[in-house]
Amino acid sequence: MSDTQLYLISPLEVGGAFPDRLERALDAGEGLVTAFQFRVKGIDQHEAARLAAPLMEICAAREVAFIVNDSIALAKRLKADGVHLGQGDGSPKEAREALGREAQIGVTCHASKHLAMEAGEAGADYVAFGAFYPSATKDKGPDAERPEPELLSWWARLFEIPCVAIGGITPENCRPLAEAGADFLAVSGGVWNGDEVKAVEAFREALTR
């Protein structure tokens, strides 16, 4: 049995039927899915806030953390549970000042031990490594350095701060990352590209066998 939990990342299209899909995924993943990242691109903050509102309610009702991707300002406006920062999105220190002590602040660290240690020292609540597998969401092209599962083991051995594995993760390939020490598996296409309930159930089976 693994203690690894799922961290769902939204598809870019979060209108229409997506709130219903999120409800179904979270209900199927009760006790397994503990965080949801709101990730939209190319829309203004007002529109983002409108789209986020029903999704925040769904997460709050199920005690799932609602994390905003990239934007400290949007996270503050929404009173979100936290923010996930890429390497160009500001520092954990800035995010902490804007969002307060309770906010969950995560940082993308790609395949870099150095970036992860810097993030931890700057006050991040979790670090994210990846992409471990080819990914439409998180791939930086064929030349990007792809971390090995040993990176998760190294981190888990030395640091208390949780680590998140990201990038192309499916029920079929998730087990080695969980066994290596990932506290969370960040998943987007692995859930939303098909039947979300079946996908979440398949992850549960893969992680608890």
Salt bridges, closest charged atoms under 4 A:
GLU23 OE2 - ARG62 NH2 3.35
ASP27 OD1 - ARG62 NE 2.65
GLU47 OE2 - ARG50 NH2 2.84
ASP70 OD2 - LYS41 NZ 2.86
GLU97 OE2 - LYS93 NZ 3.29
GLU118 OE2 - HIS114 NE2 3.08
ASP125 OD2 - ARG96 NH2 2.87
ASP139 OD2 - ARG146 NH2 3.45
GLU179 OE2 - ARG175 NE 2.92
GLU196 OE1 - ARG21 NE 2.74
GLU196 OE2 - ARG24 NE 2.87
